[in-house]
Amino acid sequence: MKSSPKNSKRKSPPKSKKIDPAPKKEVKEMFMKWFKKNKKVGQVMTKQDVVRNILTKLDSKQNDALEEAMDELKSYGLIEVKEDGVTLVLTQKGSDSI
């Protein structure tokens, strides 16, 4: 006789509040604008560049969207994120898309 687990019922993820996509888009545009001024494959955006050109200009909604925006740029293959989690490198695909 097979026994089934008591809690085999699948739980749905908690309902998350609707997130406005505009701040994330604005943050991605800030990164790409910086890279556009420094357009070459392998261009490095250092931690200091990120702080000076991005972090100091973010409002609270953009700040909340920062990590997601960076992850999206990375997943699209436009940038690489170095081990420190802050330093960014423009990829060939990123350079071509600017």
Secondary structure, 3 states (H helix, E strand, C coil): CCCCCCCCCCCCCCCCCCCCHHHHHHHHHHHHHHHHHCCCCCCEECHHHHHHHCHHHCCHHHHHHHHHHHHHHHHCCCEEECCCCCCEEECHHHHHHC
